[in-house]
Amino acid sequence: MAGYVFGVDVGGTTVKLGLFDINGNVLDKWEIPTRTEDGGKNILPDIAADIKAKMAQKNIVKDDVAGVGVGVPGPVDGNGIVHKAVNLGWEQFNLKEKLTALLDGMRVEGGNDANVAALGEMWKGGGQGHKNLVAVTLGTGVGGGIIIGGEIMTGATGAGGEIGHIHVEDHETERCGCGNYGCLEEYASATGIVRLANRALQSSGKDSILRKGEISAKTVFDAVKAGDELAIEIAEKFGDYLGKGLGIIAGVINPEIFVIGGGVSKAGEVLFDYIKPSFEATVFHGCRDTIFALATLGNDAGIYGAAKMVLD
């Protein structure tokens, strides 16, 4: 009987890999470089070679492995077809078929990295005990993963959960990375918080700790914790946008819990002080009791979720 499963999280710089037992205990984890040159043609062969090397090192044979789960930074549909992954140089292809062939017939499951990380948080992280959740990643952008009834909601082409591109502002003049204007990502990501801070510093004459050094999401929330009046105004604006955005999502998905992760979440539960008022003021009453929690798996959420895809 198969006793092992591999979880793989493909990033633009590194590929994270984990070896798990079937109860979800991580037995080993490591990284290899992501070789994105030449249209990313080396990425899957590198993953396959590394998994085979780890199996040889641990005296694991193919029949011992339930399968390999893979999260990638792009839309992946329910059939394992990647619908382009720009950061990797990948065009459309069937991830499951290609990696299965490279792994001599081993079972492979694939998914979008944010969705896969959400599955990991549901299984072993901040969302444990809940089968309907939305994981929100506040990093360079705003990512999202939606789990309904314990299963990833992929959508028709794997683009389900792109919550960072919900439109929340009609009067934005700076373009979002996606090409539109006024996306949630422009205000609630780490770079969005810096944007809000720079605008506040330019438009206000108030004295602030933030005038004395480099601006980042961390320095903004450190200043909030220190009682800085201008930083608090920036946090209120951030929370207003994110709270309304999550209220929109809640009205469609009706999750039990929002699990907040990514670099910005390192500020801690102080974030909820600014998100919840706007959320509760605008959300449909039937969704007002949605729980907010911090993600707990950090950068390992992807390998956990990838492993869980196989076990499911």
Secondary structure by P-SEA (a helix, b strand, c coil): cccbbbbbbbcccbbbbbbbcccccccccccccccccccccaaaaaaaaaaaaaaaaaccccccccbbbbbcccccccccccccccccccccccaaaaaaaaacccbbbbccaaaaaaaaaacccccccccbbbbbbbccbbbbbbbccccccccccccccccccccccccccccccccccccccccccaaaaaaaaaaaaaacccccccccccccaaaaaaaaaaccaaaaaaaaaaaaaaaaaaaaaaaaccccbbbbbcccccccccccccaaaaaaaccccccccbbbbbbccccaaaaaaaaaaaac
